[in-house]
Amino acid sequence: MTENAYPIIKVQGMTAGYDGDIILDNLSFEVYRGEVFVILGGSGCGKSTLLKQMIGLYKPTSGRVLIDGEDIVTADRDQRINIIRKIGVMYQSGALFGSMDLLENVRLPLEVFTDLPSEAMDLIALMKLKLVGLNAFAHHMPSELSGGMRKRAAIARAMALDPQILFLDELSAGLDPITSVELDHLILNLARNLKITFVIVTHELPSIFTIADRVIMLDKSVKGIVAEGPPADLRDHSDNPYVRQFFNREVTPTG
């Protein structure tokens, strides 16, 4: 990144876990405005735990998470609402409401956080669906859609309030390779055209090499970050054997 790059997210000294078990210990990193930032690592390394702390779903044991300069950990109710309006979240399953059609799902954040007229909410929701190529399916139910379409709809809902940052959990999980590639290109188009900052949890290497400006790699053995940088640089130049094996899909020799 350039010297003038603005860190829209700062994680500072975060320690987090569950029931006294520390999963992430003294974690610090920054995410810059406009970049596609990927959190990756092996199973059980704390990727989803980190995401949940960053969006304020859980509070870390210690440390700070600054979203555009505001600490989501210590924010009071009004500050928290202000922060939440700056972010959108797509969960791994999509988490669409099965009893609502796509338009109703996408307009839901507008109903909760704004007092816009109903017609305006419908128009905005339809615009968001158009951005992800689903405006023709506005009145379809989630059960009528493919897995990739449901993820697109969840991204549209996450964009309903025009957030500065989108958090996506396991973007390509459960999708076929062609659908995954289509989602990768959607993310790149949204990042370039709308200047949205993306924070994405994934372990899909083809997707990572396609979309990521920069990554952090977590490792449960150190309860923290073992690598940070552009994925191709880590693949080709990391001095950590585990990192090179991960990015090159190499199996550790046995015997």
C-alpha positions as CSV (number, residue, x, y, z in Angstrom):
1,M,0.0,0.0,0.0
2,T,1.1,3.6,-0.4
3,E,2.2,5.8,2.4
4,N,-1.0,7.7,2.2
5,A,-3.2,4.6,2.5
6,Y,-5.8,5.0,5.2
7,P,-6.2,2.1,7.7
8,I,-10.0,1.9,7.9
9,I,-9.7,-1.0,10.4
10,K,-7.1,-1.4,13.1
11,V,-6.9,-4.5,15.3
12,Q,-4.7,-3.7,18.2
13,G,-3.4,-6.3,20.8
14,M,-6.5,-8.5,20.5
15,T,-6.8,-11.6,22.7
16,A,-9.9,-13.7,22.2
17,G,-11.3,-17.1,23.0
18,Y,-14.1,-19.1,24.6
19,D,-14.5,-20.4,28.1
20,G,-11.0,-19.5,29.1
21,D,-9.4,-21.1,26.1
22,I,-7.3,-18.5,24.2
23,I,-7.6,-18.9,20.4
24,L,-6.0,-15.6,19.3
25,D,-3.3,-14.0,21.4
26,N,-2.2,-10.4,21.1
27,L,-3.2,-10.0,17.5
28,S,-2.5,-6.7,15.6
29,F,-2.9,-5.7,12.0
30,E,-4.5,-3.1,9.8
31,V,-6.9,-3.1,6.8
32,Y,-6.6,-0.3,4.3
33,R,-9.5,1.6,2.7
34,G,-10.5,0.1,-0.7
35,E,-8.5,-3.1,-0.5
36,V,-9.7,-6.7,-0.6
37,F,-8.2,-8.2,2.5
38,V,-8.4,-12.0,3.2
39,I,-8.1,-13.9,6.4
40,L,-7.0,-17.4,5.9
41,G,-5.4,-20.4,7.6
42,G,-6.0,-24.0,8.5
43,S,-8.9,-25.5,10.4
44,G,-9.3,-24.3,13.9
45,C,-6.9,-21.4,13.6
46,G,-9.4,-18.8,14.6
47,K,-10.6,-17.3,11.3
48,S,-14.3,-17.1,12.2
49,T,-13.4,-16.1,15.8
50,L,-11.5,-13.1,14.5
51,L,-14.3,-12.1,12.2
52,K,-16.9,-12.3,15.0
53,Q,-14.7,-10.0,17.1
54,M,-14.2,-7.5,14.2
55,I,-17.9,-7.1,13.6
56,G,-18.7,-6.7,17.3
57,L,-20.6,-10.0,17.7
58,Y,-18.3,-10.9,20.6
59,K,-16.0,-8.9,22.7
60,P,-12.3,-9.9,22.9
61,T,-10.7,-10.5,26.3
62,S,-8.4,-7.6,25.6
63,G,-7.4,-5.3,22.8
64,R,-9.2,-2.9,20.5
65,V,-11.0,-3.0,17.1
66,L,-11.1,0.4,15.5
67,I,-13.6,0.8,12.6
68,D,-12.9,4.1,10.9
69,G,-11.4,5.4,14.1
70,E,-14.1,4.2,16.5
71,D,-13.6,1.3,18.9
72,I,-16.4,-1.2,18.5
73,V,-15.3,-3.0,21.7
74,T,-15.9,-0.1,24.0
75,A,-18.6,1.8,22.0
76,D,-21.8,2.8,23.8
77,R,-25.2,2.1,22.2
78,D,-25.3,5.2,20.0
79,Q,-21.7,4.8,18.9
80,R,-22.2,1.1,18.2
81,I,-25.2,1.9,15.9
82,N,-23.0,4.4,14.1
83,I,-20.3,1.8,13.6
84,I,-22.7,-1.0,12.5
85,R,-24.0,1.3,9.8
86,K,-20.5,1.5,8.3
87,I,-20.3,-2.3,7.9
88,G,-22.2,-5.1,6.1
89,V,-21.9,-8.8,6.8
90,M,-22.5,-11.9,4.7
91,Y,-22.5,-15.0,6.8
92,Q,-21.3,-18.4,5.5
93,S,-24.8,-19.8,5.0
94,G,-26.2,-16.5,3.6
95,A,-28.6,-16.3,6.5
96,L,-31.5,-15.2,4.3
97,F,-35.0,-15.4,5.9
98,G,-36.8,-18.2,4.1
99,S,-40.2,-16.6,4.7
100,M,-39.3,-13.5,2.8
101,D,-38.6,-13.0,-0.9
102,L,-35.3,-11.4,-2.0
103,L,-36.6,-7.9,-2.1
104,E,-37.9,-8.2,1.5
105,N,-34.7,-9.7,2.7
106,V,-32.6,-6.9,1.2
107,R,-34.8,-4.1,2.4
108,L,-34.8,-5.4,6.0
109,P,-31.7,-3.4,7.2
110,L,-33.4,-0.3,5.8
111,E,-36.5,-1.0,7.8
112,V,-34.4,-1.4,11.0
113,F,-32.0,1.5,10.6
114,T,-33.9,4.2,8.5
115,D,-37.3,5.9,8.4
116,L,-37.4,6.0,4.6
117,P,-40.8,5.6,2.8
118,S,-41.6,2.1,1.8
119,E,-41.3,2.9,-1.9
120,A,-37.8,4.3,-1.4
121,M,-36.8,1.1,0.5
122,D,-38.1,-1.0,-2.4
123,L,-36.2,1.1,-4.9
124,I,-32.9,0.9,-3.0
125,A,-33.3,-2.9,-2.4
126,L,-34.0,-3.4,-6.1
127,M,-30.9,-1.4,-7.0
128,K,-28.8,-3.5,-4.7
129,L,-30.1,-6.7,-6.3
130,K,-29.3,-5.2,-9.7
131,L,-25.7,-4.7,-8.5
132,V,-25.3,-8.4,-7.9
133,G,-27.3,-9.5,-11.0
134,L,-30.5,-10.6,-9.3
135,N,-33.0,-7.8,-10.0
136,A,-35.0,-10.2,-12.1
137,F,-35.4,-12.5,-9.1
138,A,-36.6,-9.9,-6.6
139,H,-39.8,-11.7,-5.8
140,H,-38.3,-15.2,-5.7
141,M,-38.0,-17.0,-2.3
142,P,-34.5,-18.1,-1.2
143,S,-35.5,-21.8,-1.5
144,E,-36.0,-21.2,-5.3
145,L,-32.4,-20.1,-5.8
146,S,-29.1,-21.8,-6.2
147,G,-26.4,-21.6,-3.6
148,G,-24.5,-19.0,-5.5
149,M,-27.6,-16.8,-6.1
150,R,-28.3,-17.0,-2.3
151,K,-24.8,-15.7,-1.6
152,R,-25.3,-12.9,-4.1
153,A,-28.6,-12.0,-2.4
154,A,-26.8,-12.0,1.0
155,I,-24.2,-9.6,-0.4
156,A,-26.9,-7.3,-1.7
157,R,-28.5,-7.2,1.7
158,A,-25.1,-6.5,3.3
159,M,-24.9,-3.5,1.0
160,A,-28.3,-2.1,1.8
161,L,-27.0,0.7,4.0
162,D,-24.1,1.6,1.7
163,P,-21.5,0.4,4.1
164,Q,-17.8,1.3,3.8
165,I,-16.7,-2.2,4.7
166,L,-18.2,-5.6,3.7
167,F,-17.3,-8.7,5.8
168,L,-17.8,-12.0,4.0
169,D,-17.5,-15.4,5.8
170,E,-16.4,-18.3,3.6
171,L,-17.5,-16.7,0.3
172,S,-17.0,-19.8,-1.9
173,A,-18.0,-22.6,0.6
174,G,-20.2,-25.2,-0.9
175,L,-20.0,-23.7,-4.4
176,D,-18.9,-25.3,-7.7
177,P,-15.7,-23.8,-9.3
178,I,-17.6,-21.9,-12.0
179,T,-19.9,-20.2,-9.5
180,S,-16.9,-19.4,-7.3
181,V,-15.2,-17.7,-10.2
182,E,-18.4,-15.7,-10.9
183,L,-18.5,-14.5,-7.3
184,D,-14.8,-13.6,-7.4
185,H,-15.4,-11.3,-10.4
186,L,-18.4,-9.8,-8.6
187,I,-16.3,-8.9,-5.6
188,L,-13.6,-7.4,-7.8
189,N,-16.2,-5.3,-9.7
190,L,-17.8,-4.1,-6.5
191,A,-14.4,-3.2,-4.9
192,R,-13.3,-1.2,-8.0
193,N,-16.6,0.5,-8.9
194,L,-18.0,1.2,-5.4
195,K,-14.7,1.5,-3.6
196,I,-15.9,-0.9,-0.9
197,T,-13.3,-2.4,1.5
198,F,-13.7,-6.2,1.7
199,V,-12.6,-8.4,4.6
200,I,-13.1,-12.0,3.5
201,V,-12.6,-15.3,5.4
202,T,-11.7,-18.1,3.0
203,H,-9.3,-21.0,2.4
204,E,-10.0,-21.4,-1.3
205,L,-6.6,-20.7,-2.9
206,P,-7.8,-20.0,-6.5
207,S,-10.2,-17.3,-5.1
208,I,-7.4,-15.9,-2.8
209,F,-5.0,-15.4,-5.7
210,T,-7.8,-13.8,-7.8
211,I,-9.3,-11.3,-5.4
212,A,-6.9,-10.6,-2.5
213,D,-4.7,-7.5,-2.4
214,R,-3.3,-8.7,0.9
215,V,-3.8,-11.5,3.3
216,I,-3.1,-12.5,6.9
217,M,-2.5,-16.2,7.6
218,L,-3.4,-17.5,11.0
219,D,-1.9,-20.5,12.7
220,K,-3.4,-22.2,15.7
221,S,0.1,-23.3,17.0
222,V,1.1,-19.7,17.6
223,K,-2.5,-18.4,18.2
224,G,-1.8,-15.6,15.8
225,I,-0.4,-14.4,12.5
226,V,2.4,-16.3,10.7
227,A,2.3,-14.4,7.4
228,E,1.0,-11.1,6.0
229,G,1.2,-9.7,2.5
230,P,0.2,-10.2,-1.1
231,P,-0.6,-13.9,-1.6
232,A,1.7,-14.4,-4.6
233,D,4.6,-13.0,-2.6
234,L,3.9,-15.3,0.3
235,R,3.7,-18.3,-2.1
236,D,7.0,-17.5,-3.8
237,H,9.1,-15.8,-1.2
238,S,8.0,-16.6,2.4
239,D,10.8,-17.9,4.7
240,N,8.2,-19.9,6.6
241,P,8.0,-23.6,5.3
242,Y,4.4,-24.0,6.5
243,V,3.3,-20.8,4.7
244,R,5.0,-22.0,1.4
245,Q,3.4,-25.4,1.8
246,F,0.0,-23.9,2.3
247,F,0.1,-21.6,-0.7
248,N,1.7,-24.2,-3.0
249,R,-0.6,-27.0,-1.8
250,E,2.3,-29.2,-0.8
251,V,2.1,-32.2,1.5
252,T,4.6,-32.5,4.3
253,P,6.7,-35.7,3.6
254,T,6.3,-38.5,6.1
255,G,8.5,-41.4,7.1
